Amino acid sequence: MNLVWFLLIGLAAGWLAGHLVKGRGFGLLENLVIGVIGALIGGYVFGSLGVNTGGLLGQLITATVGALILLFLLKLIRRG
């Protein structure tokens, strides 16, 4: 059941990050991949900073911040 929640949070985070950066989502699979990778990045960044986010909302925020970082890095790579 934890895997299902992780994927649902990743999907929501990818969708939210897509709307914040691009003005629309990327599609179901792309949102899922961006959100899951973003959750890993966000967990690493927040953990390194000593920030502890608990609960569903905290996990969504962590994954969304990580997804935004991922999209920002991808945008920099594409320009260079």
mmCIF file of the N, C-alpha and C atoms, coordinates in Angstrom:
data_MODEL
# 
_entry.id   MODEL 
# 
loop_
_atom_site.group_PDB 
_atom_site.id 
_atom_site.type_symbol 
_atom_site.label_atom_id 
_atom_site.label_alt_id 
_atom_site.label_comp_id 
_atom_site.label_asym_id 
_atom_site.label_entity_id 
_atom_site.label_seq_id 
_atom_site.pdbx_PDB_ins_code 
_atom_site.Cartn_x 
_atom_site.Cartn_y 
_atom_site.Cartn_z 
_atom_site.occupancy 
_atom_site.B_iso_or_equiv 
_atom_site.pdbx_formal_charge 
_atom_site.auth_seq_id 
_atom_site.auth_comp_id 
_atom_site.auth_asym_id 
_atom_site.auth_atom_id 
_atom_site.pdbx_PDB_model_num 
ATOM 1   N N  . MET A 1 1  ? 0.822  -1.203 0.000   1.00 0.00 ? 1  MET A N  1 
ATOM 2   C CA . MET A 1 1  ? 0.000  0.000  0.000   1.00 0.00 ? 1  MET A CA 1 
ATOM 3   C C  . MET A 1 1  ? 0.864  1.265  0.000   1.00 0.00 ? 1  MET A C  1 
ATOM 4   N N  . ASN A 1 2  ? 2.045  1.195  0.628   1.00 0.00 ? 2  ASN A N  1 
ATOM 5   C CA . ASN A 1 2  ? 2.931  2.360  0.637   1.00 0.00 ? 2  ASN A CA 1 
ATOM 6   C C  . ASN A 1 2  ? 3.387  2.716  -0.764  1.00 0.00 ? 2  ASN A C  1 
ATOM 7   N N  . LEU A 1 3  ? 3.622  1.715  -1.603  1.00 0.00 ? 3  LEU A N  1 
ATOM 8   C CA . LEU A 1 3  ? 4.038  1.967  -2.978  1.00 0.00 ? 3  LEU A CA 1 
ATOM 9   C C  . LEU A 1 3  ? 2.938  2.696  -3.752  1.00 0.00 ? 3  LEU A C  1 
ATOM 10  N N  . VAL A 1 4  ? 1.698  2.322  -3.512  1.00 0.00 ? 4  VAL A N  1 
ATOM 11  C CA . VAL A 1 4  ? 0.571  2.977  -4.190  1.00 0.00 ? 4  VAL A CA 1 
ATOM 12  C C  . VAL A 1 4  ? 0.510  4.446  -3.792  1.00 0.00 ? 4  VAL A C  1 
ATOM 13  N N  . TRP A 1 5  ? 0.670  4.741  -2.498  1.00 0.00 ? 5  TRP A N  1 
ATOM 14  C CA . TRP A 1 5  ? 0.655  6.134  -2.044  1.00 0.00 ? 5  TRP A CA 1 
ATOM 15  C C  . TRP A 1 5  ? 1.825  6.909  -2.632  1.00 0.00 ? 5  TRP A C  1 
ATOM 16  N N  . PHE A 1 6  ? 3.011  6.273  -2.679  1.00 0.00 ? 6  PHE A N  1 
ATOM 17  C CA . PHE A 1 6  ? 4.196  6.910  -3.248  1.00 0.00 ? 6  PHE A CA 1 
ATOM 18  C C  . PHE A 1 6  ? 3.956  7.285  -4.711  1.00 0.00 ? 6  PHE A C  1 
ATOM 19  N N  . LEU A 1 7  ? 3.356  6.380  -5.462  1.00 0.00 ? 7  LEU A N  1 
ATOM 20  C CA . LEU A 1 7  ? 3.074  6.650  -6.876  1.00 0.00 ? 7  LEU A CA 1 
ATOM 21  C C  . LEU A 1 7  ? 2.004  7.717  -7.043  1.00 0.00 ? 7  LEU A C  1 
ATOM 22  N N  . LEU A 1 8  ? 0.974  7.693  -6.208  1.00 0.00 ? 8  LEU A N  1 
ATOM 23  C CA . LEU A 1 8  ? -0.074 8.715  -6.290  1.00 0.00 ? 8  LEU A CA 1 
ATOM 24  C C  . LEU A 1 8  ? 0.462  10.096 -5.930  1.00 0.00 ? 8  LEU A C  1 
ATOM 25  N N  . ILE A 1 9  ? 1.294  10.161 -4.904  1.00 0.00 ? 9  ILE A N  1 
ATOM 26  C CA . ILE A 1 9  ? 1.898  11.444 -4.535  1.00 0.00 ? 9  ILE A CA 1 
ATOM 27  C C  . ILE A 1 9  ? 2.833  11.911 -5.648  1.00 0.00 ? 9  ILE A C  1 
ATOM 28  N N  . GLY A 1 10 ? 3.601  10.990 -6.231  1.00 0.00 ? 10 GLY A N  1 
ATOM 29  C CA . GLY A 1 10 ? 4.471  11.345 -7.347  1.00 0.00 ? 10 GLY A CA 1 
ATOM 30  C C  . GLY A 1 10 ? 3.694  11.869 -8.533  1.00 0.00 ? 10 GLY A C  1 
ATOM 31  N N  . LEU A 1 11 ? 2.583  11.231 -8.831  1.00 0.00 ? 11 LEU A N  1 
ATOM 32  C CA . LEU A 1 11 ? 1.724  11.668 -9.936  1.00 0.00 ? 11 LEU A CA 1 
ATOM 33  C C  . LEU A 1 11 ? 1.191  13.074 -9.682  1.00 0.00 ? 11 LEU A C  1 
ATOM 34  N N  . ALA A 1 12 ? 0.712  13.306 -8.475  1.00 0.00 ? 12 ALA A N  1 
ATOM 35  C CA . ALA A 1 12 ? 0.174  14.630 -8.128  1.00 0.00 ? 12 ALA A CA 1 
ATOM 36  C C  . ALA A 1 12 ? 1.275  15.687 -8.144  1.00 0.00 ? 12 ALA A C  1 
ATOM 37  N N  . ALA A 1 13 ? 2.452  15.349 -7.640  1.00 0.00 ? 13 ALA A N  1 
ATOM 38  C CA . ALA A 1 13 ? 3.566  16.303 -7.612  1.00 0.00 ? 13 ALA A CA 1 
ATOM 39  C C  . ALA A 1 13 ? 4.042  16.628 -9.025  1.00 0.00 ? 13 ALA A C  1 
ATOM 40  N N  . GLY A 1 14 ? 4.125  15.634 -9.886  1.00 0.00 ? 14 GLY A N  1 
ATOM 41  C CA . GLY A 1 14 ? 4.517  15.878 -11.269 1.00 0.00 ? 14 GLY A CA 1 
ATOM 42  C C  . GLY A 1 14 ? 3.517  16.758 -11.992 1.00 0.00 ? 14 GLY A C  1 
ATOM 43  N N  . TRP A 1 15 ? 2.240  16.501 -11.758 1.00 0.00 ? 15 TRP A N  1 
ATOM 44  C CA . TRP A 1 15 ? 1.189  17.317 -12.370 1.00 0.00 ? 15 TRP A CA 1 
ATOM 45  C C  . TRP A 1 15 ? 1.276  18.758 -11.874 1.00 0.00 ? 15 TRP A C  1 
ATOM 46  N N  . LEU A 1 16 ? 1.435  18.922 -10.561 1.00 0.00 ? 16 LEU A N  1 
ATOM 47  C CA . LEU A 1 16 ? 1.504  20.259 -9.972  1.00 0.00 ? 16 LEU A CA 1 
ATOM 48  C C  . LEU A 1 16 ? 2.737  21.013 -10.464 1.00 0.00 ? 16 LEU A C  1 
ATOM 49  N N  . ALA A 1 17 ? 3.884  20.353 -10.501 1.00 0.00 ? 17 ALA A N  1 
ATOM 50  C CA . ALA A 1 17 ? 5.110  20.994 -10.981 1.00 0.00 ? 17 ALA A CA 1 
ATOM 51  C C  . ALA A 1 17 ? 4.977  21.373 -12.454 1.00 0.00 ? 17 ALA A C  1 
ATOM 52  N N  . GLY A 1 18 ? 4.353  20.519 -13.245 1.00 0.00 ? 18 GLY A N  1 
ATOM 53  C CA . GLY A 1 18 ? 4.134  20.835 -14.649 1.00 0.00 ? 18 GLY A CA 1 
ATOM 54  C C  . GLY A 1 18 ? 3.288  22.083 -14.823 1.00 0.00 ? 18 GLY A C  1 
ATOM 55  N N  . HIS A 1 19 ? 2.272  22.220 -13.994 1.00 0.00 ? 19 HIS A N  1 
ATOM 56  C CA . HIS A 1 19 ? 1.417  23.401 -14.074 1.00 0.00 ? 19 HIS A CA 1 
ATOM 57  C C  . HIS A 1 19 ? 2.148  24.653 -13.610 1.00 0.00 ? 19 HIS A C  1 
ATOM 58  N N  . LEU A 1 20 ? 3.014  24.524 -12.621 1.00 0.00 ? 20 LEU A N  1 
ATOM 59  C CA . LEU A 1 20 ? 3.741  25.689 -12.128 1.00 0.00 ? 20 LEU A CA 1 
ATOM 60  C C  . LEU A 1 20 ? 4.817  26.144 -13.111 1.00 0.00 ? 20 LEU A C  1 
ATOM 61  N N  . VAL A 1 21 ? 5.469  25.212 -13.771 1.00 0.00 ? 21 VAL A N  1 
ATOM 62  C CA . VAL A 1 21 ? 6.575  25.556 -14.672 1.00 0.00 ? 21 VAL A CA 1 
ATOM 63  C C  . VAL A 1 21 ? 6.087  25.830 -16.085 1.00 0.00 ? 21 VAL A C  1 
ATOM 64  N N  . LYS A 1 22 ? 5.229  24.975 -16.575 1.00 0.00 ? 22 LYS A N  1 
ATOM 65  C CA . LYS A 1 22 ? 4.858  24.983 -17.984 1.00 0.00 ? 22 LYS A CA 1 
ATOM 66  C C  . LYS A 1 22 ? 3.449  25.528 -18.240 1.00 0.00 ? 22 LYS A C  1 
ATOM 67  N N  . GLY A 1 23 ? 2.650  25.604 -17.215 1.00 0.00 ? 23 GLY A N  1 
ATOM 68  C CA . GLY A 1 23 ? 1.280  26.059 -17.390 1.00 0.00 ? 23 GLY A CA 1 
ATOM 69  C C  . GLY A 1 23 ? 0.304  24.933 -17.684 1.00 0.00 ? 23 GLY A C  1 
ATOM 70  N N  . ARG A 1 24 ? 0.821  23.708 -17.839 1.00 0.00 ? 24 ARG A N  1 
ATOM 71  C CA . ARG A 1 24 ? -0.023 22.537 -18.051 1.00 0.00 ? 24 ARG A CA 1 
ATOM 72  C C  . ARG A 1 24 ? 0.784  21.302 -17.667 1.00 0.00 ? 24 ARG A C  1 
ATOM 73  N N  . GLY A 1 25 ? 0.115  20.198 -17.532 1.00 0.00 ? 25 GLY A N  1 
ATOM 74  C CA . GLY A 1 25 ? 0.787  18.949 -17.191 1.00 0.00 ? 25 GLY A CA 1 
ATOM 75  C C  . GLY A 1 25 ? 1.522  18.366 -18.388 1.00 0.00 ? 25 GLY A C  1 
ATOM 76  N N  . PHE A 1 26 ? 2.240  17.281 -18.158 1.00 0.00 ? 26 PHE A N  1 
ATOM 77  C CA . PHE A 1 26 ? 3.010  16.643 -19.215 1.00 0.00 ? 26 PHE A CA 1 
ATOM 78  C C  . PHE A 1 26 ? 2.341  15.404 -19.764 1.00 0.00 ? 26 PHE A C  1 
ATOM 79  N N  . GLY A 1 27 ? 1.330  14.918 -19.133 1.00 0.00 ? 27 GLY A N  1 
ATOM 80  C CA . GLY A 1 27 ? 0.716  13.645 -19.485 1.00 0.00 ? 27 GLY A CA 1 
ATOM 81  C C  . GLY A 1 27 ? 0.893  12.682 -18.320 1.00 0.00 ? 27 GLY A C  1 
ATOM 82  N N  . LEU A 1 28 ? 0.101  11.640 -18.296 1.00 0.00 ? 28 LEU A N  1 
ATOM 83  C CA . LEU A 1 28 ? 0.068  10.741 -17.147 1.00 0.00 ? 28 LEU A CA 1 
ATOM 84  C C  . LEU A 1 28 ? 1.426  10.121 -16.835 1.00 0.00 ? 28 LEU A C  1 
ATOM 85  N N  . LEU A 1 29 ? 2.051  9.501  -17.801 1.00 0.00 ? 29 LEU A N  1 
ATOM 86  C CA . LEU A 1 29 ? 3.321  8.820  -17.555 1.00 0.00 ? 29 LEU A CA 1 
ATOM 87  C C  . LEU A 1 29 ? 4.438  9.805  -17.228 1.00 0.00 ? 29 LEU A C  1 
ATOM 88  N N  . GLU A 1 30 ? 4.508  10.901 -17.955 1.00 0.00 ? 30 GLU A N  1 
ATOM 89  C CA . GLU A 1 30 ? 5.546  11.895 -17.698 1.00 0.00 ? 30 GLU A CA 1 
ATOM 90  C C  . GLU A 1 30 ? 5.375  12.523 -16.320 1.00 0.00 ? 30 GLU A C  1 
ATOM 91  N N  . ASN A 1 31 ? 4.136  12.846 -15.942 1.00 0.00 ? 31 ASN A N  1 
ATOM 92  C CA . ASN A 1 31 ? 3.881  13.388 -14.608 1.00 0.00 ? 31 ASN A CA 1 
ATOM 93  C C  . ASN A 1 31 ? 4.329  12.412 -13.527 1.00 0.00 ? 31 ASN A C  1 
ATOM 94  N N  . LEU A 1 32 ? 4.055  11.130 -13.734 1.00 0.00 ? 32 LEU A N  1 
ATOM 95  C CA . LEU A 1 32 ? 4.437  10.109 -12.765 1.00 0.00 ? 32 LEU A CA 1 
ATOM 96  C C  . LEU A 1 32 ? 5.953  10.030 -12.631 1.00 0.00 ? 32 LEU A C  1 
ATOM 97  N N  . VAL A 1 33 ? 6.661  9.994  -13.745 1.00 0.00 ? 33 VAL A N  1 
ATOM 98  C CA . VAL A 1 33 ? 8.123  9.896  -13.709 1.00 0.00 ? 33 VAL A CA 1 
ATOM 99  C C  . VAL A 1 33 ? 8.727  11.143 -13.073 1.00 0.00 ? 33 VAL A C  1 
ATOM 100 N N  . ILE A 1 34 ? 8.277  12.310 -13.474 1.00 0.00 ? 34 ILE A N  1 
ATOM 101 C CA . ILE A 1 34 ? 8.787  13.561 -12.907 1.00 0.00 ? 34 ILE A CA 1 
ATOM 102 C C  . ILE A 1 34 ? 8.504  13.629 -11.413 1.00 0.00 ? 34 ILE A C  1 
ATOM 103 N N  . GLY A 1 35 ? 7.317  13.230 -11.000 1.00 0.00 ? 35 GLY A N  1 
ATOM 104 C CA . GLY A 1 35 ? 6.954  13.272 -9.586  1.00 0.00 ? 35 GLY A CA 1 
ATOM 105 C C  . GLY A 1 35 ? 7.735  12.290 -8.736  1.00 0.00 ? 35 GLY A C  1 
ATOM 106 N N  . VAL A 1 36 ? 7.940  11.077 -9.235  1.00 0.00 ? 36 VAL A N  1 
ATOM 107 C CA . VAL A 1 36 ? 8.674  10.064 -8.465  1.00 0.00 ? 36 VAL A CA 1 
ATOM 108 C C  . VAL A 1 36 ? 10.145 10.469 -8.341  1.00 0.00 ? 36 VAL A C  1 
ATOM 109 N N  . ILE A 1 37 ? 10.759 10.900 -9.435  1.00 0.00 ? 37 ILE A N  1 
ATOM 110 C CA . ILE A 1 37 ? 12.143 11.365 -9.363  1.00 0.00 ? 37 ILE A CA 1 
ATOM 111 C C  . ILE A 1 37 ? 12.215 12.610 -8.483  1.00 0.00 ? 37 ILE A C  1 
ATOM 112 N N  . GLY A 1 38 ? 11.218 13.473 -8.601  1.00 0.00 ? 38 GLY A N  1 
ATOM 113 C CA . GLY A 1 38 ? 11.159 14.664 -7.755  1.00 0.00 ? 38 GLY A CA 1 
ATOM 114 C C  . GLY A 1 38 ? 11.036 14.326 -6.284  1.00 0.00 ? 38 GLY A C  1 
ATOM 115 N N  . ALA A 1 39 ? 10.305 13.279 -5.955  1.00 0.00 ? 39 ALA A N  1 
ATOM 116 C CA . ALA A 1 39 ? 10.187 12.856 -4.559  1.00 0.00 ? 39 ALA A CA 1 
ATOM 117 C C  . ALA A 1 39 ? 11.543 12.417 -4.016  1.00 0.00 ? 39 ALA A C  1 
ATOM 118 N N  . LEU A 1 40 ? 12.305 11.722 -4.825  1.00 0.00 ? 40 LEU A N  1 
ATOM 119 C CA . LEU A 1 40 ? 13.644 11.304 -4.396  1.00 0.00 ? 40 LEU A CA 1 
ATOM 120 C C  . LEU A 1 40 ? 14.564 12.508 -4.220  1.00 0.00 ? 40 LEU A C  1 
ATOM 121 N N  . ILE A 1 41 ? 14.532 13.429 -5.165  1.00 0.00 ? 41 ILE A N  1 
ATOM 122 C CA . ILE A 1 41 ? 15.354 14.639 -5.074  1.00 0.00 ? 41 ILE A CA 1 
ATOM 123 C C  . ILE A 1 41 ? 14.933 15.484 -3.872  1.00 0.00 ? 41 ILE A C  1 
ATOM 124 N N  . GLY A 1 42 ? 13.630 15.687 -3.733  1.00 0.00 ? 42 GLY A N  1 
ATOM 125 C CA . GLY A 1 42 ? 13.129 16.484 -2.614  1.00 0.00 ? 42 GLY A CA 1 
ATOM 126 C C  . GLY A 1 42 ? 13.465 15.866 -1.265  1.00 0.00 ? 42 GLY A C  1 
ATOM 127 N N  . GLY A 1 43 ? 13.347 14.555 -1.177  1.00 0.00 ? 43 GLY A N  1 
ATOM 128 C CA . GLY A 1 43 ? 13.708 13.877 0.068   1.00 0.00 ? 43 GLY A CA 1 
ATOM 129 C C  . GLY A 1 43 ? 15.173 14.051 0.397   1.00 0.00 ? 43 GLY A C  1 
ATOM 130 N N  . TYR A 1 44 ? 16.033 13.989 -0.609  1.00 0.00 ? 44 TYR A N  1 
ATOM 131 C CA . TYR A 1 44 ? 17.465 14.180 -0.398  1.00 0.00 ? 44 TYR A CA 1 
ATOM 132 C C  . TYR A 1 44 ? 17.763 15.619 0.035   1.00 0.00 ? 44 TYR A C  1 
ATOM 133 N N  . VAL A 1 45 ? 17.179 16.582 -0.675  1.00 0.00 ? 45 VAL A N  1 
ATOM 134 C CA . VAL A 1 45 ? 17.438 17.995 -0.373  1.00 0.00 ? 45 VAL A CA 1 
ATOM 135 C C  . VAL A 1 45 ? 16.907 18.350 1.011   1.00 0.00 ? 45 VAL A C  1 
ATOM 136 N N  . PHE A 1 46 ? 15.671 17.985 1.308   1.00 0.00 ? 46 PHE A N  1 
ATOM 137 C CA . PHE A 1 46 ? 15.102 18.307 2.614   1.00 0.00 ? 46 PHE A CA 1 
ATOM 138 C C  . PHE A 1 46 ? 15.855 17.600 3.725   1.00 0.00 ? 46 PHE A C  1 
ATOM 139 N N  . GLY A 1 47 ? 16.260 16.358 3.490   1.00 0.00 ? 47 GLY A N  1 
ATOM 140 C CA . GLY A 1 47 ? 17.035 15.618 4.482   1.00 0.00 ? 47 GLY A CA 1 
ATOM 141 C C  . GLY A 1 47 ? 18.386 16.258 4.737   1.00 0.00 ? 47 GLY A C  1 
ATOM 142 N N  . SER A 1 48 ? 19.036 16.745 3.685   1.00 0.00 ? 48 SER A N  1 
ATOM 143 C CA . SER A 1 48 ? 20.328 17.412 3.825   1.00 0.00 ? 48 SER A CA 1 
ATOM 144 C C  . SER A 1 48 ? 20.210 18.721 4.599   1.00 0.00 ? 48 SER A C  1 
ATOM 145 N N  . LEU A 1 49 ? 19.084 19.383 4.434   1.00 0.00 ? 49 LEU A N  1 
ATOM 146 C CA . LEU A 1 49 ? 18.854 20.644 5.147   1.00 0.00 ? 49 LEU A CA 1 
ATOM 147 C C  . LEU A 1 49 ? 18.312 20.429 6.557   1.00 0.00 ? 49 LEU A C  1 
ATOM 148 N N  . GLY A 1 50 ? 17.987 19.207 6.897   1.00 0.00 ? 50 GLY A N  1 
ATOM 149 C CA . GLY A 1 50 ? 17.448 18.904 8.218   1.00 0.00 ? 50 GLY A CA 1 
ATOM 150 C C  . GLY A 1 50 ? 15.974 19.230 8.365   1.00 0.00 ? 50 GLY A C  1 
ATOM 151 N N  . VAL A 1 51 ? 15.287 19.373 7.250   1.00 0.00 ? 51 VAL A N  1 
ATOM 152 C CA . VAL A 1 51 ? 13.858 19.682 7.264   1.00 0.00 ? 51 VAL A CA 1 
ATOM 153 C C  . VAL A 1 51 ? 13.081 18.374 7.301   1.00 0.00 ? 51 VAL A C  1 
ATOM 154 N N  . ASN A 1 52 ? 12.185 18.246 8.259   1.00 0.00 ? 52 ASN A N  1 
ATOM 155 C CA . ASN A 1 52 ? 11.385 17.036 8.407   1.00 0.00 ? 52 ASN A CA 1 
ATOM 156 C C  . ASN A 1 52 ? 9.933  17.356 8.051   1.00 0.00 ? 52 ASN A C  1 
ATOM 157 N N  . THR A 1 53 ? 9.440  16.736 7.000   1.00 0.00 ? 53 THR A N  1 
ATOM 158 C CA . THR A 1 53 ? 8.047  16.937 6.611   1.00 0.00 ? 53 THR A CA 1 
ATOM 159 C C  . THR A 1 53 ? 7.296  15.643 6.863   1.00 0.00 ? 53 THR A C  1 
ATOM 160 N N  . GLY A 1 54 ? 6.242  15.738 7.594   1.00 0.00 ? 54 GLY A N  1 
ATOM 161 C CA . GLY A 1 54 ? 5.461  14.551 7.910   1.00 0.00 ? 54 GLY A CA 1 
ATOM 162 C C  . GLY A 1 54 ? 4.072  14.639 7.318   1.00 0.00 ? 54 GLY A C  1 
ATOM 163 N N  . GLY A 1 55 ? 3.454  13.531 7.186   1.00 0.00 ? 55 GLY A N  1 
ATOM 164 C CA . GLY A 1 55 ? 2.087  13.484 6.699   1.00 0.00 ? 55 GLY A CA 1 
ATOM 165 C C  . GLY A 1 55 ? 1.996  13.570 5.191   1.00 0.00 ? 55 GLY A C  1 
ATOM 166 N N  . LEU A 1 56 ? 0.802  13.426 4.719   1.00 0.00 ? 56 LEU A N  1 
ATOM 167 C CA . LEU A 1 56 ? 0.530  13.419 3.284   1.00 0.00 ? 56 LEU A CA 1 
ATOM 168 C C  . LEU A 1 56 ? 0.867  14.755 2.633   1.00 0.00 ? 56 LEU A C  1 
ATOM 169 N N  . LEU A 1 57 ? 0.485  15.839 3.262   1.00 0.00 ? 57 LEU A N  1 
ATOM 170 C CA . LEU A 1 57 ? 0.756  17.164 2.702   1.00 0.00 ? 57 LEU A CA 1 
ATOM 171 C C  . LEU A 1 57 ? 2.259  17.445 2.656   1.00 0.00 ? 57 LEU A C  1 
ATOM 172 N N  . GLY A 1 58 ? 2.972  17.065 3.687   1.00 0.00 ? 58 GLY A N  1 
ATOM 173 C CA . GLY A 1 58 ? 4.415  17.248 3.708   1.00 0.00 ? 58 GLY A CA 1 
ATOM 174 C C  . GLY A 1 58 ? 5.106  16.453 2.628   1.00 0.00 ? 58 GLY A C  1 
ATOM 175 N N  . GLN A 1 59 ? 4.640  15.235 2.385   1.00 0.00 ? 59 GLN A N  1 
ATOM 176 C CA . GLN A 1 59 ? 5.210  14.415 1.323   1.00 0.00 ? 59 GLN A CA 1 
ATOM 177 C C  . GLN A 1 59 ? 4.922  15.018 -0.044  1.00 0.00 ? 59 GLN A C  1 
ATOM 178 N N  . LEU A 1 60 ? 3.730  15.549 -0.220  1.00 0.00 ? 60 LEU A N  1 
ATOM 179 C CA . LEU A 1 60 ? 3.375  16.185 -1.488  1.00 0.00 ? 60 LEU A CA 1 
ATOM 180 C C  . LEU A 1 60 ? 4.233  17.425 -1.729  1.00 0.00 ? 60 LEU A C  1 
ATOM 181 N N  . ILE A 1 61 ? 4.451  18.219 -0.694  1.00 0.00 ? 61 ILE A N  1 
ATOM 182 C CA . ILE A 1 61 ? 5.291  19.411 -0.819  1.00 0.00 ? 61 ILE A CA 1 
ATOM 183 C C  . ILE A 1 61 ? 6.722  19.018 -1.152  1.00 0.00 ? 61 ILE A C  1 
ATOM 184 N N  . THR A 1 62 ? 7.243  18.008 -0.466  1.00 0.00 ? 62 THR A N  1 
ATOM 185 C CA . THR A 1 62 ? 8.602  17.537 -0.718  1.00 0.00 ? 62 THR A CA 1 
ATOM 186 C C  . THR A 1 62 ? 8.758  17.059 -2.159  1.00 0.00 ? 62 THR A C  1 
ATOM 187 N N  . ALA A 1 63 ? 7.825  16.259 -2.629  1.00 0.00 ? 63 ALA A N  1 
ATOM 188 C CA . ALA A 1 63 ? 7.888  15.740 -3.992  1.00 0.00 ? 63 ALA A CA 1 
ATOM 189 C C  . ALA A 1 63 ? 7.737  16.856 -5.015  1.00 0.00 ? 63 ALA A C  1 
ATOM 190 N N  . THR A 1 64 ? 6.889  17.819 -4.750  1.00 0.00 ? 64 THR A N  1 
ATOM 191 C CA . THR A 1 64 ? 6.685  18.926 -5.685  1.00 0.00 ? 64 THR A CA 1 
ATOM 192 C C  . THR A 1 64 ? 7.923  19.806 -5.773  1.00 0.00 ? 64 THR A C  1 
ATOM 193 N N  . VAL A 1 65 ? 8.533  20.108 -4.638  1.00 0.00 ? 65 VAL A N  1 
ATOM 194 C CA . VAL A 1 65 ? 9.763  20.904 -4.646  1.00 0.00 ? 65 VAL A CA 1 
ATOM 195 C C  . VAL A 1 65 ? 10.861 20.160 -5.416  1.00 0.00 ? 65 VAL A C  1 
ATOM 196 N N  . GLY A 1 66 ? 10.978 18.864 -5.179  1.00 0.00 ? 66 GLY A N  1 
ATOM 197 C CA . GLY A 1 66 ? 11.960 18.070 -5.913  1.00 0.00 ? 66 GLY A CA 1 
ATOM 198 C C  . GLY A 1 66 ? 11.680 18.042 -7.403  1.00 0.00 ? 66 GLY A C  1 
ATOM 199 N N  . ALA A 1 67 ? 10.411 17.941 -7.780  1.00 0.00 ? 67 ALA A N  1 
ATOM 200 C CA . ALA A 1 67 ? 10.037 17.949 -9.197  1.00 0.00 ? 67 ALA A CA 1 
ATOM 201 C C  . ALA A 1 67 ? 10.341 19.304 -9.831  1.00 0.00 ? 67 ALA A C  1 
ATOM 202 N N  . LEU A 1 68 ? 10.124 20.384 -9.089  1.00 0.00 ? 68 LEU A N  1 
ATOM 203 C CA . LEU A 1 68 ? 10.460 21.714 -9.601  1.00 0.00 ? 68 LEU A CA 1 
ATOM 204 C C  . LEU A 1 68 ? 11.967 21.843 -9.808  1.00 0.00 ? 68 LEU A C  1 
ATOM 205 N N  . ILE A 1 69 ? 12.751 21.319 -8.876  1.00 0.00 ? 69 ILE A N  1 
ATOM 206 C CA . ILE A 1 69 ? 14.205 21.327 -9.032  1.00 0.00 ? 69 ILE A CA 1 
ATOM 207 C C  . ILE A 1 69 ? 14.599 20.534 -10.276 1.00 0.00 ? 69 ILE A C  1 
ATOM 208 N N  . LEU A 1 70 ? 13.993 19.357 -10.456 1.00 0.00 ? 70 LEU A N  1 
ATOM 209 C CA . LEU A 1 70 ? 14.280 18.521 -11.622 1.00 0.00 ? 70 LEU A CA 1 
ATOM 210 C C  . LEU A 1 70 ? 13.958 19.251 -12.917 1.00 0.00 ? 70 LEU A C  1 
ATOM 211 N N  . LEU A 1 71 ? 12.801 19.874 -12.997 1.00 0.00 ? 71 LEU A N  1 
ATOM 212 C CA . LEU A 1 71 ? 12.413 20.585 -14.216 1.00 0.00 ? 71 LEU A CA 1 
ATOM 213 C C  . LEU A 1 71 ? 13.318 21.779 -14.474 1.00 0.00 ? 71 LEU A C  1 
ATOM 214 N N  . PHE A 1 72 ? 13.744 22.465 -13.427 1.00 0.00 ? 72 PHE A N  1 
ATOM 215 C CA . PHE A 1 72 ? 14.673 23.581 -13.567 1.00 0.00 ? 72 PHE A CA 1 
ATOM 216 C C  . PHE A 1 72 ? 16.011 23.100 -14.124 1.00 0.00 ? 72 PHE A C  1 
ATOM 217 N N  . LEU A 1 73 ? 16.521 21.995 -13.580 1.00 0.00 ? 73 LEU A N  1 
ATOM 218 C CA . LEU A 1 73 ? 17.790 21.437 -14.067 1.00 0.00 ? 73 LEU A CA 1 
ATOM 219 C C  . LEU A 1 73 ? 17.674 20.975 -15.517 1.00 0.00 ? 73 LEU A C  1 
ATOM 220 N N  . LEU A 1 74 ? 16.559 20.348 -15.861 1.00 0.00 ? 74 LEU A N  1 
ATOM 221 C CA . LEU A 1 74 ? 16.350 19.913 -17.246 1.00 0.00 ? 74 LEU A CA 1 
ATOM 222 C C  . LEU A 1 74 ? 16.305 21.099 -18.195 1.00 0.00 ? 74 LEU A C  1 
ATOM 223 N N  . LYS A 1 75 ? 15.695 22.193 -17.751 1.00 0.00 ? 75 LYS A N  1 
ATOM 224 C CA . LYS A 1 75 ? 15.614 23.400 -18.575 1.00 0.00 ? 75 LYS A CA 1 
ATOM 225 C C  . LYS A 1 75 ? 17.002 23.990 -18.788 1.00 0.00 ? 75 LYS A C  1 
ATOM 226 N N  . LEU A 1 76 ? 17.856 23.961 -17.750 1.00 0.00 ? 76 LEU A N  1 
ATOM 227 C CA . LEU A 1 76 ? 19.223 24.454 -17.897 1.00 0.00 ? 76 LEU A CA 1 
ATOM 228 C C  . LEU A 1 76 ? 20.034 23.604 -18.848 1.00 0.00 ? 76 LEU A C  1 
ATOM 229 N N  . ILE A 1 77 ? 19.863 22.290 -18.777 1.00 0.00 ? 77 ILE A N  1 
ATOM 230 C CA . ILE A 1 77 ? 20.596 21.371 -19.643 1.00 0.00 ? 77 ILE A CA 1 
ATOM 231 C C  . ILE A 1 77 ? 20.185 21.568 -21.099 1.00 0.00 ? 77 ILE A C  1 
ATOM 232 N N  . ARG A 1 78 ? 18.919 21.743 -21.342 1.00 0.00 ? 78 ARG A N  1 
ATOM 233 C CA . ARG A 1 78 ? 18.429 21.911 -22.721 1.00 0.00 ? 78 ARG A CA 1 
ATOM 234 C C  . ARG A 1 78 ? 18.923 23.204 -23.343 1.00 0.00 ? 78 ARG A C  1 
ATOM 235 N N  . ARG A 1 79 ? 19.123 24.251 -22.536 1.00 0.00 ? 79 ARG A N  1 
ATOM 236 C CA . ARG A 1 79 ? 19.626 25.516 -23.059 1.00 0.00 ? 79 ARG A CA 1 
ATOM 237 C C  . ARG A 1 79 ? 21.090 25.433 -23.412 1.00 0.00 ? 79 ARG A C  1 
ATOM 238 N N  . GLY A 1 80 ? 21.847 24.650 -22.626 1.00 0.00 ? 80 GLY A N  1 
ATOM 239 C CA . GLY A 1 80 ? 23.307 24.582 -22.778 1.00 0.00 ? 80 GLY A CA 1 
ATOM 240 C C  . GLY A 1 80 ? 23.728 23.647 -23.790 1.00 0.00 ? 80 GLY A C  1 
# 
